[in-house]
Amino acid sequence: MDGNAGDRQPTFIQWLPVIQRGPERWWLPCSTSVTVLLSNVLLSQTTNDTLAKDLYRQVVDAIRSDPPLFLYCLLNVADSEFGEDPVTVESLSQWLQSSLTDQLIKGDSFLGTPPVSNSLLNEWSRLRGFFRTLPIKKWGSNGQLWLETTGPKVPAKWRKNWVTIEDSENPENLDLETSELPSDRHSETALLQKLANQIQESKQISLCFDSQLHLNKLASLKQLAYGLSHEINNPLANISTRAQQLQRTEQDADRSAVLQRISDQVYRAHEMISDLMFFANPPSVRIEWMELNSLIQHVLDRYHSEAKTKSIEIKKVFGVDFGKTFSDNSNPSIQKSSTDSIRICADREMLGEAIGSLIRNAIEAVGDHGTVQISCRQDENHVLIEVADSGPGLSELARQHAFDPFFSGREAGRGLGVGLCRVARIAELHHGNAAISGGPAGCIAQITLPFLTPAGDVK
């Protein structure tokens, strides 16, 4: 291409969406200036641009000055139900602005674009020079010259259906040689500013959406929990009552054990519903001073018999600093329980339920012949309760959703369900958080709590 300033040609770095007729496909180039202009059009549709009228004028000027863009609009209008009104450059501009988004998001809009060679660039340059000599009314009748540079021969029958533009000579008397107005530095800078503003707005919308989605999920969960409580708890109660009646008169030990398992599973289902109800609509927190070590020991006593039956060793470590981990076998303080006492303000019943859920989950994961260890540590601002087990680990997906009431799964023998969401909710009500970690083997569940005042505020 000639590099003289008086014969400046646009740089073609993009493509307009494909033009398709049956199995045949044609491509028209999109200059840098048109790319910038179309980007502004897209942004104006999402930001309610106050310069919409000015953009409309720019689109009209671009269609009058850019043969590929003109042909793209004309051929799409020819294949659409445009009505009986005369086709003008202004009507093409209206179609482009109203249809641009739909044209760009089609799955095959830019699928299989041809390579751009030097010979193709030279051909486009020659065509652009030729179209300068033609009035705009004749651009359509010569449009096959552009299409056939990137696709097969244009069928004569299709060409007969192309609409004819009814504009007079270019009222702006634009010179195609110097008509690259939308690509000036001011337009490019404005585009960058709009893109930055749009990205920032999208981030804010995303944050608001996530927050609103969480609230809507809680509302749906609350409604579901109420429905389950009424519709399922009643038949569960009848099943449990009947199983207990049969068990009282059952002489066969095996049959009695089966009936006991029925009662146990009914109680478990009732607990799941209760956990959902708690997560969606928790009761008020009753803060009081308490000995955390004593509470943990009380909870552990409830699982002593079950752990012994399954040959699971339960270890407890109290009063270890945050800087030390229970898995550090080289540290003597880890090998034995400390008598250090930790006093905190918390809801004793809720916190006991949370610790019990983590211990039960760990025991179920281990199965038989393993270890469950619970440790309690503190620093100046927080208390950390950890329950570790030697059972199977969790995948990254399971770790991310372990405390989500809408996620449930069993991986390598480890159960994840609504029980853990109750743990997260209790930690949240105490201004703390819950987390779970672990690799291919073993798992560590944590509850981190700040030190609260008797009024329930963070110190």
N, C-alpha and C positions, 0 to 999 in steps of 0.2 A: 504493500500500500504506500501511496505517496505521502510523505511526511510534511508537505508544505502546509503552512498555517492556513492558507486560503482554501485548502482542499481537505480540511480536517474530517476524518471519519470517526464514527463512534467505536468504542471498544466493546466487542461482543464477548462477554464472559459468562452469560447465563442463557437459559432457554425459556421460552414461553411454554406453557403446558401443551402436551401433544395434541395434534389435530388428527382425529381418527375417523375413518370412513370404512365400515366393515372391518376386514382384517388389515387394511393398509393404514400406515401411520406416517405423518409428516411433522416436521419440526421447523419452527421459526425462531430465529435468534432474538435475544433480549439484550439490548445495550445496557451499559452501566447506568446511564441516566434514567432509562425506563425502569430498571430494577429499583433505583432509589425512589422514583415516583410511586411505583406500585407498593413499596414498603410504607410510604407515607399514607397511601390510601388505606392499607390494612390497619395501620395504627389509628387513623382517624375514625375507623368504624368501631374500635374498642375503647377509645378515649373521648368520644364525642368532641372531636376537634372543632374548635371555634372557627378555624379557617377552612371549613368545608367548601364554601363557595370558591375560594381561591384555588383549592385543590381541584375542584371540578373544572375550572378554567385551565389549569395545568394539564389535566387529563385530555381535554379537548385539543389543546395545542399539541400535545405529544402524539395523539392519533393522527392529526393533520401533518405532522412532521416526520413520523416514523413509519415507513411502509410495512415492516413486519407486524408492529402492533396494530396498525390499521387492518391488515389482512386477517390477523387473528380474530379481532372483534367481528369483522364482516362475515367471515366463514362460520363463526359460532352463531351469529344472529341468523344466518341463512338456514341453519339446521334447527333453529328454535322457533317457537310460536310467537313471533314478534308482533303480530297483529297486522292491520291493513294500513297503518300510518306510514308515511314515507320514511325511508331510512336516511338519517343524516349523521354527520359526525357527532352532533350533540346526543342523538339517541344511542349511538355506539358507546359514547362516554357513559351514559346512564347505565347501559347494560353491563359494561366492564366494572363499574363501581358496585353494582348490586350483585354481580355474580363472581367477583374475583376470588372471594374466600372459597366458594364451592369448587371453582376451577382448580385451585391450588391444592386442596386437600384430597383430591381423588387419588386413590391408591396407585394408579398407573400414570399419573400426570407427567412424571419425569423418569419413567421406567424405560431403560434402553436408549438413552440419548446417544446420538452418533458422535464420534470423535471429531474435533475441529482441527482441520489441517490448514496449512498455508494456502493451498489451492482453494479451499472452501472460503477462507477469509477474503481472498482475492476476488472470488466470484460474487460474494456479498457486496464488496466494494464496487464492483462493476455495475451490479444491479441497482445499488443506491444512486450511482451517478446517472443511470438510465432513467430511474423514476423521477429524478429532479426535472427531467424534460417533459414529464407528463402531467396533465391536470389531474387532480385527485379523483375526478369522476372515472378516469381510465385505469386507476390502480387495481381495481377489482378484476377487470377483464384481463389484466396481465399478471394476476397473482400467482398463476401456475409456475411462473419463472422462479419465484422464491421457493415454493413448495418442492419443486423437483430438484432443488440442490441437496435436499436431505431425504427424499423419499421417491417413490415410484412415479410414473407418469400419471398426471391427474386425469381421471375419466372425463370425457367430453360431456356425458350426460349429467355428471355432478356440476360441471361448470355452468351448464345452462340454468341451474337452479340458484346460482349465486345472485344475491340481491344487488341492485344498482344504487349507488349513493346518489342522492339528489341535491347535494350541496353545490353551491356555485363555486367559482374560483375561491381559493383560500382568502377569506375576508381579512385575515390578519396579514396577508401577503408575506407569510413566513418564508424565510430562506432556509431550505433544508441543510444548507452548508453550515449554518450557524445556529441551529435550532436546539442545541443541547442545553436548554435553560434549566430543567429540573436538576441537573447534576452539578450546579455551582456549589461553592464551598459552604454558602449559607444553608442551602438545603441539606447537605450532608451533615453539617453540624446540628441542625435542627432535628434531623432524623436520629442522630446519636442521643440527643437529649430526650427525645420521645421514647426511644428504646429503653434508656435508663429509667425513666419514669414508669414505663410500663412494667419493667422487671420488678421495680420496687413495689408497685401496686399489686402485682401478681403474688409477691411474697406476703404482703399484708392480707390479701384475699385468702391465700393458702392457710395462714395462721388462723384467721377467723373461721374458715371452713372447718379446720381440724377441731377447733374449740366447739363450734356448733355441732359438729358431727358427734363429738364425745357427749355433749348434753343430750342430743337426740337419742343416742345409743342408751344412755342411762334411763331416759324416759321410757324407751321401748322395753328395756330390761325390767324396769319397775312394773310396767303393765303386765309383762310376761310372768314375772314372779308372783304377782297377785293372782293371775289366772291359774298358774300351776298350784299355788297354795290351796286354792279352793277346789279345783277340779281333780287334782292328783292326791293331795293329802288325805282326803276322805276315803278313797278306795285303798290307799296304803294303810290307813288305820284299820280298816276292816280285815285286810290280809294279815296284818301283824296280830290283831286280836285273835283271829281264827287259828293262826299258827301256834300261838301261845296256849290256847285252849287244848289243841290237839297234843301239844308237847307235854302238858301236865298229866295226861292220861296214857301217854305212850310208854310202853314197857321195853320196846326194842331200842337199844342204844344207838344203832345206826340211823334208824328212822328219827329218833329224837335229835340227833346231830343235824340231820337234813332240815328239820323244822327250825332248829336254832339258826341255821344259815339263812333260812328264809326271813326270819325276824331281823337278823343282822343286816341283810341287804335292804329290807324295807326301811330300817333306821338310816342306812346310808343314803338312800334316795331322799328321805325326808331331810337329811342334813344338806344335801345338794340344793334342794329348794330353799332351805333356810339360808344358805350361803348367798344365793342369788338375791333373795329378799334383803339380806344384810348389805350387800354391795350397792343395790339400787336405792335403798332407803335405810341407812344405818341409824341406830338409836343415838341419843346424846351421850357424849363421853363423860364419865364420872371420875374425875381426877382425884387421886388420894396418894399420900405417901405410902411407899411399899418397899419391902426388901426384895430386890430382883432375884438374888440367889435363892431365896426361900421359895419364890414363885416357880422358878425353873425346876427346883427339886420336887415341888408338889406335882408339877406336870409330868415329870419323868416317872414318878411313882405310879402313875396311871398306866404307863406302858411297860412297866418292869416285867409283868407276867408274860405279855405277848412277846417281848424281846427274848426272854429266857426260853420260851417254847420254840422259837425259831433259831436259837443259838446265835443271837445277835448281841455283841458286846456294846454296851452304852458307856461312853466316857464323858465326863464333864470337867470343864476347866473354867474356873472363875477368877476374875481379877487380873487377867493378862493385859498388858499395855497394847495399844493399837499398833505399835511398831513391830510387834511380834506376832507370828502366825502359828496356829495350832499344829500346822504340819511340819514345823521346824523341830525335828526330833533331836537335834543337837542341843536344844535349850532345856536344861533340867526343869525349869518352871512349867514347861509344857507337859511334862510326864506325870505331874501330880496335880491334884486339885489345890487351889489356893483357898484360904479361908477369908480372903478379903471380901467385904460386904459392899454392895452397890445399892444405894438408896436413890430412888427416882420417884417422880410424880407421874402416875399413869392410871389408866382404867385397869384394875387388876383382872377383872373377868375377861375383857377384850384381849389384853395382852397374853393372858393364859391360853385363850383360844388360838391366837396366832402362833404361839410357840408350839402348842399341841398339834396344829395342822402341819407344821414343818417336820416335827418328829414323826408323826404318822406317815407322812409322805416319804420320809427317809427310810423308815422300817419297811414299807411296802416296796420300795425300790430295791432294797438289799435282798429281800426274800428270805434267804437262809444263810447262816454262817458268814457273817460280815460284821461291820463296825459302824456305829453311829456315834458321832461325837458332837456335843454341844458346848460352846464356849461363850463366855461373856466378858467383854472388854470395855474399857472406857478411856477417854481422854478428857481434856478440859471442857469440851462442848458437847460430846456425844457419847452414847452407849451403843455398842455393837453386839448383837446377838447372832451367833452363827450356828447353823446345824449342818454338819458335813456327814456324808455317807460314802460307803465303798461300793455302792450299786452302780448301775450303768450310767453313762453320761447323757448329755442332751445335745441335740443339733443346734446350730446357730438360730434357726427359725423357732425352735421350741424355747430357747432361752429368751428370745425377744418377746414371745407371747405367753410366757409362763404364767403371768399374773393377769392376763386378759380373760374376762369371763366369756368372751365370744370365741375363744380358741380352746380346742380340746384335742388331745391325741395321746397315744401311747407309743413311746419309742424305746425299744430294747427293754421292755418290761417296766418302764417308769411311767406312772400315771400322771397326767396333767389334766386338771379340770377346774371346776368352779371353787374348790376348796382353797386354792392358792390365791384367788382373787380376793377372798375374805382377808387373807393376810395382808395384802397390799392396801386394802381399804382401811384396816386397823392402823397400819403404819401411817397412812395419810392422815387419818383423824388425829394422830399424835404429832403431826407436823414432821413426820419422818418419811422413810421410803423403804421399800423391799426390793431385793435383787437376787438373782440366781446365776451361778456361774459353774463352770466345770468343763472338762474336755471329754474325750472318748470314754473315760472311766471316772467315776466319782462325781460328786456334785456338792456344791456349797450354796446354801440358801442363807440370806442375811436380812436382818431387820436393823436399820439404823435409826435411832431416836435421839432427838435433842433433849437437853435437860429442860423440863417444864416447871413453871411455878404452880402452886396449888390451884391457881385460877385457870390453868390450861394454856398459859402463854409461854412462848419461848423465852428463856432467860437471856 
